Amino acid sequence: MGRGSGAPHEQTGFPDARLAVNAAYEVDAAQTHYGWPQGGRQVWGERYGADSSLLRRASISAFVGWWYRLAALGYATQCDASAEADYLDHADRCYVIRPQWLSQLIGRADFLSQLAALHAGGASAEQAVAAIEAGWPLAEYRRRRAAYLLYPD
């Protein structure tokens, strides 16, 4: 989400110009040292901006939107978990290059399989977001998150 750019955590990018929405930037080459696979390369994508609701509320809508866009262009939506140790080698062909890490981050082992099933079943991105978020305990998430907020919710 914008690592290595002038707007970290405010944009999403991938090294394919067909994904340009309103952002194009070169990722700082030094970021490769920190595990960012596109270090020193041009990426295109979407900048959300400080006023975007995507930056202020708990939602998977941006993630799911990109999943669908990359799938439509023929990219693998996720790498196999066995490739996670060498994730930098797969960054140009897969959207989710570290599926086990993502599952730990969001606390749901079934998230990617649920998203893949909804996508394969013909659900739109909006329908997939609604279906997945409906089953998430957001009240518990917000309670835990409150201790870490650096700004008012």
C-alpha positions in Angstrom: 0.0 0.0 0.0 2.3 2.7 -1.2 5.4 1.6 0.6 8.5 3.3 -0.9 6.5 6.2 -2.2 5.6 9.7 -1.0 2.2 8.5 0.2 2.6 5.3 2.2 -0.6 3.6 3.2 -2.6 5.9 0.9 -2.3 4.1 -2.4 -2.0 0.7 -4.0 0.3 -0.1 -7.0 1.4 -2.9 -9.2 3.9 -3.0 -12.1 1.4 -3.0 -14.9 0.3 0.2 -16.6 -3.2 -1.3 -17.3 -3.9 -0.9 -13.6 -3.5 2.8 -13.6 -6.4 4.7 -12.0 -4.9 7.9 -10.7 -1.4 7.1 -9.5 2.0 6.2 -11.1 5.2 6.3 -9.1 8.6 4.8 -8.8 9.2 2.7 -5.7 12.3 3.8 -3.8 15.0 1.2 -4.6 16.0 1.0 -1.0 12.7 -0.6 -0.2 13.9 -3.9 -1.7 16.1 -4.3 1.3 13.0 -4.2 3.5 11.1 -6.8 1.5 9.3 -4.6 -1.0 9.5 -6.4 -4.3 9.1 -3.5 -6.7 12.0 -1.5 -5.3 13.4 0.7 -8.0 10.5 0.0 -10.4 7.6 2.0 -11.8 4.1 1.0 -10.5 0.7 2.1 -11.5 -2.4 2.1 -9.4 -4.8 4.0 -7.2 -4.3 6.8 -4.7 -7.0 7.0 -2.1 -6.3 10.5 -0.7 -6.6 11.7 2.9 -10.4 12.3 2.5 -11.1 8.8 1.3 -13.5 6.7 3.4 -11.3 3.7 2.6 -8.6 5.1 4.9 -11.0 5.8 7.7 -13.1 2.7 8.1 -12.5 -1.0 8.5 -13.2 -2.6 5.2 -11.7 -5.0 2.7 -13.3 -3.2 -0.3 -10.0 -1.8 -1.7 -8.3 -5.2 -1.3 -11.2 -7.0 -3.0 -11.4 -4.5 -5.8 -7.8 -5.0 -6.6 -8.2 -8.8 -6.4 -10.9 -8.6 -9.0 -9.0 -6.2 -11.3 -5.9 -8.4 -11.3 -7.9 -11.5 -11.9 -9.5 -9.9 -14.9 -6.1 -9.2 -16.3 -5.0 -12.8 -15.9 -2.8 -12.5 -12.8 -2.8 -15.2 -10.2 -4.8 -13.8 -7.3 -2.5 -15.5 -4.8 0.6 -17.5 -4.7 0.7 -21.0 -3.1 1.7 -20.9 0.5 4.7 -23.0 -0.3 6.1 -20.1 -2.3 5.9 -17.7 0.6 9.5 -18.2 1.6 10.6 -16.8 -1.8 7.8 -14.3 -2.1 9.9 -11.7 -3.8 10.3 -14.0 -6.8 6.5 -14.1 -7.4 5.6 -10.4 -7.0 5.1 -9.8 -10.7 2.6 -12.7 -11.2 0.6 -12.9 -8.0 -1.5 -10.4 -6.1 -1.2 -12.0 -2.7 2.4 -13.1 -2.4 2.3 -14.0 1.3 -1.0 -15.7 2.0 -0.1 -17.1 5.4 1.1 -13.7 6.6 -2.1 -12.1 5.3 -4.2 -14.7 7.2 -2.3 -14.0 10.4 -2.6 -10.2 9.9 -6.3 -10.3 9.5 -6.9 -13.2 11.9 -8.9 -15.3 9.5 -7.5 -18.4 7.9 -10.5 -18.7 5.6 -10.4 -15.2 4.1 -8.6 -16.0 0.8 -10.5 -19.2 0.2 -13.8 -17.5 0.9 -12.9 -14.7 -1.5 -11.8 -17.1 -4.2 -15.0 -19.1 -3.9 -17.2 -15.9 -4.2 -15.2 -14.8 -7.2 -15.4 -18.2 -8.9 -19.1 -18.3 -8.1 -19.7 -15.1 -10.0 -20.2 -12.7 -7.2 -19.3 -9.1 -7.9 -16.6 -7.4 -5.9 -19.3 -5.5 -4.0 -21.2 -8.7 -3.3 -18.0 -10.4 -2.1 -17.2 -7.5 0.3 -20.7 -7.6 1.7 -20.7 -11.4 2.2 -17.3 -11.5 3.9 -17.7 -8.5 6.1 -21.1 -9.7 7.2 -19.4 -12.6 9.0 -16.7 -10.5 10.7 -16.9 -9.5 14.3 -16.3 -5.8 13.7 -17.3 -4.8 17.2 -14.6 -7.0 18.7 -12.1 -5.6 16.1 -12.9 -2.0 17.0 -12.6 -2.8 20.7 -9.1 -4.2 20.2 -8.1 -1.5 17.7 -9.0 1.4 20.1 -5.8 0.9 22.1 -3.7 1.5 19.1 -5.4 4.4 17.4 -3.2 7.4 16.8 -6.1 9.6 15.7 -9.8 9.8 16.4 -11.9 7.2 14.8 
